[in-house]
């Protein structure tokens, strides 16, 4: 009986896979990478060229097929957008996209992030990626690479645990900025955040390179306080630049929004790269 059920499941997933579009697969890949994203995130990344209603209809269709799951956090005021995660079938499709023998997570388990203390950080980090993609699209710059928190941990966990890694170029022939990104919720004391720079110092020394670290913080006050705390820990091998979530949203990461820890002036990513 179980063999028949397994065969039926494999057949159903095969039929489902044939129904998926390239856009559907891109949505699945993004959700697998970022764990959770809102309707706004997914629309900005993958449906920017169509009406918002079409985005909502397609996401709902994927939800009804078991590819995606969704939830809405309770807010004291107003309503939250739908938050999307991979459903059971979506987990298997994500594994197929990355040629994995089996899903990295138990299918259907990602919905548990709805009750996790890490939800805000995951959403904020996904939002950072969205803003960089939007900025590259509108400015003509190039987001050459974005590595997720999990990918960074696998690659550099011996010394550092950044929230993301990116490669950015303002034009095809411009200097490339390679940077690590730290998304700060404002909950850790300054001294604990400053300790992270020790790891970057070790990493820069081990690889004979300069580590550029970009901090995205929630408020201007947090930015000022953290800049003071981090300034004495910067070196020619480890540079630190900060911005706020508001500036990341507008005018966006391609603009002169990045403040060096030791100064109040603001730079573009291209300025940092040079």
C-alpha positions as CSV (number, residue, x, y, z in Angstrom):
1,X,0.0,0.0,0.0
2,X,2.8,2.4,0.9
3,X,4.5,1.7,-2.4
4,X,1.4,2.6,-4.3
5,X,1.1,5.8,-2.3
6,X,4.7,6.7,-2.9
7,X,4.3,6.1,-6.6
8,X,1.2,8.2,-6.8
9,X,3.0,11.0,-4.9
10,X,6.0,10.9,-7.3
11,X,3.6,10.9,-10.3
12,X,1.7,13.9,-8.9
13,X,4.9,15.8,-8.3
14,X,6.1,15.1,-11.8
15,X,2.8,16.4,-13.2
16,X,3.1,19.5,-10.9
17,X,6.6,20.2,-12.1
18,X,5.5,20.2,-15.7
19,X,2.9,22.9,-14.9
20,X,5.4,25.3,-13.3
21,X,6.7,28.3,-15.2
22,X,10.2,29.7,-15.0
23,X,8.7,32.5,-12.9
24,X,7.2,29.9,-10.5
25,X,10.6,28.2,-10.1
26,X,12.2,31.6,-9.4
27,X,9.6,32.2,-6.7
28,X,10.3,28.8,-5.2
29,X,14.1,29.4,-5.3
30,X,13.7,32.7,-3.5
31,X,11.5,31.3,-0.8
32,X,13.9,28.4,-0.3
33,X,16.8,30.8,0.0
34,X,15.2,33.4,2.3
35,X,12.8,31.0,4.3
36,X,10.0,33.6,4.3
37,X,8.9,36.5,2.1
38,X,5.9,38.7,1.9
39,X,3.7,39.2,-1.1
40,X,5.4,42.6,-1.6
41,X,8.8,41.0,-1.6
42,X,7.9,38.4,-4.2
43,X,6.0,40.9,-6.4
44,X,9.0,43.2,-6.5
45,X,11.4,40.4,-7.3
46,X,9.4,38.3,-9.8
47,X,6.3,40.2,-10.9
48,X,7.6,43.7,-11.4
49,X,6.6,43.5,-15.1
50,X,2.9,42.5,-14.5
51,X,-0.1,43.8,-12.6
52,X,-0.1,43.2,-8.9
53,X,-3.3,41.2,-9.2
54,X,-1.6,38.7,-11.4
55,X,1.1,38.2,-8.8
56,X,-1.5,37.6,-6.1
57,X,-3.4,35.1,-8.3
58,X,-0.3,33.2,-9.2
59,X,0.9,32.9,-5.6
60,X,-2.6,31.8,-4.5
61,X,-2.6,29.2,-7.3
62,X,0.8,27.8,-6.1
63,X,-0.6,27.7,-2.6
64,X,-3.7,25.7,-3.6
65,X,-1.4,23.2,-5.3
66,X,0.6,22.7,-2.1
67,X,3.7,24.4,-3.5
68,X,3.5,27.3,-1.1
69,X,2.1,27.8,2.4
70,X,1.2,31.2,3.9
71,X,0.3,33.0,7.1
72,X,-0.5,36.4,8.4
73,X,1.1,37.7,11.6
74,X,-1.3,39.5,14.0
75,X,-0.7,43.2,14.2
76,X,-2.0,45.5,16.9
77,X,-3.1,47.9,14.2
78,X,-3.9,47.3,10.5
79,X,-3.3,44.1,8.6
80,X,-0.1,42.4,7.6
81,X,0.5,41.1,4.1
82,X,0.5,37.4,3.4
83,X,3.8,35.8,4.4
84,X,4.9,33.0,2.1
85,X,7.0,29.9,2.8
86,X,7.6,26.7,0.9
87,X,4.9,24.1,1.2
88,X,5.6,20.3,1.3
89,X,5.7,20.0,-2.5
90,X,7.6,23.2,-2.8
91,X,10.3,21.8,-0.6
92,X,10.8,18.9,-3.0
93,X,10.8,21.2,-6.0
94,X,13.4,23.4,-4.4
95,X,15.6,20.3,-3.8
96,X,15.2,19.4,-7.5
97,X,16.2,23.0,-8.5
98,X,19.5,22.6,-6.6
99,X,20.0,18.9,-7.6
100,X,19.8,17.7,-4.0
101,X,19.0,14.1,-3.2
102,X,16.4,15.1,-0.7
103,X,14.9,18.3,0.8
104,X,17.2,20.2,3.2
105,X,14.3,20.7,5.5
106,X,11.4,18.5,6.5
107,X,8.6,19.2,3.9
108,X,5.9,21.4,5.4
109,X,8.0,22.5,8.4
110,X,8.8,26.0,7.2
111,X,5.5,27.4,8.4
112,X,6.9,27.1,11.9
113,X,8.8,30.4,11.3
114,X,5.5,32.1,11.8
115,X,6.0,31.6,15.6
116,X,9.8,32.1,15.6
117,X,11.7,34.9,17.2
118,X,13.8,35.0,14.0
119,X,10.9,36.0,11.8
120,X,11.6,39.7,11.9
121,X,15.3,39.2,11.1
122,X,14.5,36.8,8.2
123,X,12.0,39.3,6.7
124,X,14.4,42.2,7.1
125,X,17.2,40.4,5.4
126,X,14.9,39.4,2.5
127,X,13.9,43.0,2.3
128,X,17.5,44.0,1.9
129,X,17.9,41.6,-1.0
130,X,14.8,43.0,-2.7
131,X,16.1,46.6,-2.3
132,X,19.4,45.7,-3.9
133,X,17.7,44.0,-6.8
134,X,15.3,46.9,-7.4
135,X,18.2,49.4,-7.2
136,X,20.2,47.4,-9.8
137,X,17.2,47.2,-12.1
138,X,16.4,51.0,-11.9
139,X,20.0,52.3,-11.9
140,X,21.6,50.1,-14.5
141,X,24.0,48.8,-11.9
142,X,24.8,45.1,-11.6
143,X,24.1,42.9,-8.6
144,X,26.5,40.2,-9.6
145,X,26.1,37.9,-6.6
146,X,24.0,37.5,-3.4
147,X,24.8,34.8,-1.0
148,X,22.3,34.0,1.7
149,X,23.0,33.6,5.5
150,X,23.1,29.8,5.2
151,X,25.4,29.9,2.2
152,X,27.7,32.3,4.0
153,X,27.8,30.0,7.1
154,X,28.8,27.0,4.9
155,X,31.6,29.0,3.2
156,X,33.1,31.2,5.9
157,X,31.7,29.9,9.2
158,X,35.2,29.3,10.6
159,X,35.7,33.0,11.1
160,X,32.5,34.9,10.3
161,X,28.7,34.5,10.1
162,X,27.5,37.4,7.9
163,X,23.8,37.7,7.1
164,X,24.6,38.0,3.4
165,X,27.4,38.5,0.9
166,X,27.1,40.6,-2.3
167,X,29.1,41.6,-5.3
168,X,28.0,45.0,-6.9
169,X,29.2,47.0,-9.8
170,X,27.8,50.4,-10.9
171,X,28.7,49.7,-14.5
172,X,30.1,46.8,-16.6
173,X,33.6,48.1,-16.3
174,X,33.4,49.7,-12.8
175,X,35.3,48.4,-9.8
176,X,33.4,45.6,-8.1
177,X,32.4,45.9,-4.5
178,X,32.6,42.7,-2.6
179,X,30.9,43.1,0.8
180,X,29.4,41.3,3.7
181,X,26.1,42.5,5.0
182,X,24.9,42.5,8.6
183,X,21.2,43.2,9.2
184,X,20.8,44.7,12.7
185,X,17.5,44.7,14.5
186,X,18.8,47.0,17.2
187,X,18.5,44.4,19.9
188,X,22.1,43.6,20.6
189,X,24.3,45.8,22.7
190,X,26.9,47.8,20.8
191,X,29.8,45.9,22.3
192,X,28.4,42.5,21.2
193,X,28.0,43.8,17.6
194,X,31.6,45.1,17.8
195,X,32.9,41.6,18.6
196,X,31.8,40.5,15.2
197,X,34.6,42.6,13.7
198,X,37.2,40.4,15.3
199,X,36.0,37.6,13.1
200,X,36.3,39.8,10.0
201,X,39.8,40.8,11.0
202,X,40.7,37.1,11.2
203,X,39.0,36.4,7.9
204,X,40.7,39.3,6.2
205,X,44.1,38.2,7.5
206,X,43.5,34.5,6.5
207,X,42.6,35.4,3.0
208,X,44.9,38.4,2.5
209,X,42.1,40.7,1.5
210,X,40.0,43.7,2.6
211,X,36.7,42.9,4.2
212,X,34.0,45.5,3.6
213,X,31.1,45.2,6.1
214,X,27.8,46.9,5.5
215,X,25.4,47.3,8.4
216,X,21.7,48.0,7.9
217,X,20.2,49.3,11.1
218,X,16.6,50.3,12.1
219,X,17.0,54.0,13.1
220,X,19.3,57.0,12.7
221,X,20.0,56.9,16.5
222,X,21.1,53.3,16.3
223,X,23.3,54.2,13.3
224,X,25.0,57.0,15.2
225,X,25.5,54.9,18.3
226,X,26.8,51.9,16.5
227,X,29.1,53.9,14.3
228,X,30.8,55.3,17.4
229,X,31.1,51.8,18.9
230,X,32.6,50.3,15.7
231,X,34.9,53.1,14.6
232,X,37.8,52.1,16.8
233,X,37.6,48.5,15.5
234,X,38.0,49.4,11.8
235,X,41.3,48.9,10.0
236,X,42.5,49.2,6.5
237,X,41.7,45.5,6.2
238,X,38.2,45.8,7.7
239,X,36.0,48.7,6.7
240,X,32.5,49.4,8.1
241,X,29.7,51.4,6.5
242,X,26.2,51.8,7.9
243,X,22.8,52.9,6.7
244,X,19.2,52.8,7.9
245,X,16.4,50.7,6.6
246,X,14.6,53.9,5.6
247,X,17.5,55.0,3.4
248,X,17.9,51.5,2.0
249,X,14.3,51.8,0.8
250,X,14.6,55.3,-0.5
251,X,16.8,56.6,-2.2
252,X,18.1,53.0,-2.2
253,X,21.4,51.1,-1.8
254,X,22.9,52.4,-5.1
255,X,22.7,56.0,-3.8
256,X,25.1,57.8,-1.4
257,X,23.5,56.3,1.8
258,X,26.5,54.4,3.3
259,X,28.2,56.2,6.2
260,X,31.7,55.2,7.2
261,X,31.9,54.3,10.9
262,X,34.5,57.0,11.5
263,X,32.8,59.8,9.5
264,X,29.4,61.3,8.9
265,X,29.7,61.7,5.1
266,X,27.9,59.2,2.9
267,X,29.2,57.1,0.0
268,X,27.8,55.0,-2.8
269,X,28.8,51.4,-3.2
270,X,31.1,52.4,-6.0
271,X,32.8,54.9,-3.7
272,X,33.5,52.1,-1.2
273,X,34.8,49.8,-3.9
274,X,37.5,52.3,-4.9
